[in-house]
Each structure stands twice: as structure tokens, then as C-alpha cells.
Amino acid sequence: MVAVPISQSFTQVPAAGSASFPAPSSASSSPDWTHYIAAATLVAGGVLMVTGHKRAGMAVAAAGTALALVEEQEAIKSWWKNLPGYLNDAQEFLDKVECYLQEATIQGERIQGILRR
């Protein structure tokens, strides 16, 4: 076995509040129960849906999602502000898919016409 000497600088513990060891905040000392409750309702909704209670599972999962989103108001505002752009991108994507499907239909009809001759 190889022994590696440890220098004196590694054995000292930095003081709380220093740059390498930040002081704990007072908010982190109390648990944030809304996150736990939201996670539990999402899990419960998933279990209900898997066991065949789809309506109840969807309702419980929706409640858990709403509870989780209550804590993330800035994210909701940002998402709501960007929603028109997301919808525009989705519409452009669907337009391209529609164009490709129309082209595939035209090509399919041409191939069927050639094969019928």
C-alpha cells in the first residue's frame, strides 16, 4: 500500500461563510413542503393512471402540476410570454408536414397510374 502525505492546507476546514464553504441560509433550514406535496401528488396521479383510474389520476396529476407551477411564477410568465412564438413554430412545422404529405400523395398517385398501365 502506498502512503501519500497530506499537507497542512488540506486538513484545515474553511470557516462557514467563506468562498469555498458558504454559510447555510436560514430558508434552507425549513423544508419546502410545497415541493414535496407536488411531487407526491404527481406520483399518486401516475399510480392511479397505471392502476386503471385514468380520470382520477389525471385530476390528481393536474392538481400536482398546478401546485408545482405556483412556486415557479417567473417560469410561467416567461413561458406565457413566449407562447405565441412556440405556437408559430408548431404551425410552421405542421405546414411543412402537410406539404410533404401532399407531395407524397401526388407521387403515390403518379406511381399508381404508371403501375396500372
Beta strands, then each sheet from edge to edge (+ up, - down):
end
